[in-house]
Structures are given as structure tokens and as C-alpha cells.
Amino acid sequence: QEQLVESGGGLVQAGGSLRLSCAASGTIFAISAMGWYRQAPGKQRELVARISSVGSTSYADSVEGRFTISGDNAKNTVYLQMNSLLPEDTAVYFCNTVPSIREYWGQGTQVTVSS
């Protein structure tokens, strides 16, 4: 079964940057659209960035221009570069296919942005 492992989260001041990584155990990235999702306390999980199997990208309005999703099929890894972070970006970040597959949800990585 495919496993997705997120890493790279941490505590950062507003205006700072972080780079998240999502490593897959297989070659899912070559055949599936992948996305970064986030869930803030008390809120529903939301899709913030998506990359297709051929590299086209799309973003939620709230992160457009600040976040960049990219993929490396050779390394079976998807990245999320997050710049100009805001306190409202604080959340647990997950990667999964788009649409998501329940069995692929991992533990996520915590991102905390202080004001």
C-alpha cells in the first residue's frame, strides 16, 4: 500500500519561509495529481495546492503568489515552498492525491506561524 510521509514543518515568524516535503513509497506521482492540504484547529481540511501528473499547478486564493508546489518524480517527492507566511497559515499540512484517498492520509507536519 502506498505511504505518504510529510516533513519540513516547524515554527516560523510571520514573513518567513518553510519548505515541506512529501515522500511516497511508490511511483504514485507519475500517474496521479497530488495536492497539499491543511487543517487548522476547529476548521475543515482544505486543499491549498495541486500539481498534475504533467506538472500543471493550481492554488487556493489564500496562498496564490506565496506558495509553490513542485514535484520530483525521480525521487517520488512533492514539495511545497511557502513564502511570506502569515499567522493564518498555521495548520497541520498533509499531502494526498487529488481527489484524496482515505488510506493515504498520513500524520501531516505542523506549521506554526507566530505574529
C-alpha positions as a printed NumPy array, in Angstrom:
array([[  0.   ,   0.   ,   0.   ],
       [  1.197,   3.474,  -0.869],
       [  2.541,   5.546,   2.02 ],
       [  2.979,   9.298,   2.065],
       [  5.254,  10.894,   4.662],
       [  5.256,  14.641,   5.204],
       [  8.147,  16.593,   6.717],
       [  9.6  ,  20.08 ,   6.952],
       [  7.153,  21.825,   9.241],
       [  8.132,  23.968,  12.173],
       [  7.77 ,  27.272,  13.961],
       [  8.47 ,  30.407,  11.948],
       [  7.801,  34.119,  12.338],
       [  5.342,  35.881,  10.085],
       [  7.005,  36.747,   6.791],
       [  9.265,  33.723,   6.961],
       [  9.518,  30.67 ,   4.746],
       [  9.332,  26.903,   5.018],
       [  9.674,  24.066,   2.538],
       [  7.561,  20.977,   3.063],
       [  8.339,  17.593,   1.539],
       [  6.081,  14.624,   0.838],
       [  7.82 ,  11.339,   0.111],
       [  5.954,   8.443,  -1.436],
       [  6.847,   4.787,  -1.175],
       [  5.881,   4.178,  -4.793],
       [  5.512,   5.96 ,  -8.091],
       [  2.12 ,   7.44 ,  -7.447],
       [  3.255,  10.898,  -8.528],
       [  3.735,   9.72 , -12.087],
       [  0.092,   8.754, -12.502],
       [ -1.898,  10.881, -10.053],
       [ -2.48 ,  14.519,  -9.387],
       [ -1.081,  15.376,  -5.965],
       [ -2.055,  18.04 ,  -3.519],
       [ -1.098,  19.717,  -0.311],
       [ -3.925,  20.068,   2.161],
       [ -4.058,  21.78 ,   5.526],
       [ -6.25 ,  21.659,   8.583],
       [ -6.285,  24.41 ,  11.159],
       [ -7.745,  23.869,  14.635],
       [-11.526,  23.846,  14.512],
       [-11.613,  24.047,  10.726],
       [-12.163,  21.602,   7.903],
       [ -9.276,  20.249,   5.898],
       [ -8.739,  22.276,   2.73 ],
       [ -6.764,  21.793,  -0.464],
       [ -4.24 ,  24.6  ,  -0.88 ],
       [ -2.101,  23.479,  -3.82 ],
       [ -2.384,  20.91 ,  -6.579],
       [  0.019,  19.57 ,  -9.201],
       [ -0.998,  17.301, -12.051],
       [  0.986,  14.329, -13.301],
       [  2.273,  16.53 , -16.13 ],
       [  3.218,  19.42 , -13.875],
       [  0.391,  21.917, -14.156],
       [ -0.372,  23.656, -10.869],
       [ -3.225,  25.453,  -9.155],
       [ -3.633,  27.156,  -5.794],
       [ -6.237,  28.279,  -3.34 ],
       [ -6.779,  32.031,  -3.403],
       [ -5.464,  32.314,   0.141],
       [ -1.972,  31.088,  -0.863],
       [ -1.735,  32.181,  -4.501],
       [  1.515,  34.028,  -5.086],
       [  3.059,  32.87 ,  -1.802],
       [  3.138,  29.072,  -2.076],
       [  4.682,  26.963,  -4.841],
       [  4.064,  23.256,  -5.346],
       [  6.564,  21.156,  -7.282],
       [  7.369,  17.526,  -7.832],
       [ 10.354,  15.286,  -8.47 ],
       [  9.191,  12.028,  -9.993],
       [ 12.69 ,  10.532,  -9.806],
       [ 12.644,  10.997,  -6.038],
       [  8.92 ,  10.27 ,  -5.641],
       [  8.662,  13.521,  -3.71 ],
       [  6.344,  16.52 ,  -3.829],
       [  7.34 ,  19.84 ,  -2.287],
       [  5.527,  22.908,  -1.03 ],
       [  7.599,  26.068,  -0.839],
       [  5.848,  28.521,   1.458],
       [  6.952,  32.15 ,   1.487],
       [  5.592,  35.269,   3.183],
       [  3.92 ,  33.101,   5.796],
       [  1.03 ,  34.527,   7.786],
       [ -0.316,  33.517,  11.194],
       [ -3.435,  32.214,   9.44 ],
       [ -1.248,  29.682,   7.618],
       [ -0.845,  27.865,  10.935],
       [ -2.152,  24.334,  10.455],
       [ -1.201,  20.701,  10.047],
       [ -0.205,  20.16 ,   6.424],
       [ -0.837,  16.888,   4.612],
       [ -0.215,  15.574,   1.137],
       [ -2.508,  13.223,  -0.725],
       [ -3.817,  12.555,  -4.188],
       [ -6.414,  14.843,  -5.724],
       [ -9.092,  13.763,  -5.124],
       [ -7.849,  12.369,  -1.851],
       [ -7.717,   8.684,  -0.948],
       [ -8.64 ,   7.957,   2.641],
       [ -5.977,   5.303,   3.1  ],
       [ -3.201,   7.699,   2.088],
       [ -3.672,  10.265,   4.862],
       [ -0.534,  10.414,   6.968],
       [  0.32 ,  12.201,  10.183],
       [  0.997,  15.512,   8.487],
       [  3.521,  18.117,   9.52 ],
       [  2.754,  21.015,  11.838],
       [  3.36 ,  24.552,  10.626],
       [  3.098,  27.309,  13.197],
       [  3.479,  30.955,  12.2  ],
       [  3.931,  33.436,  15.021],
       [  2.927,  37.081,  14.695]])
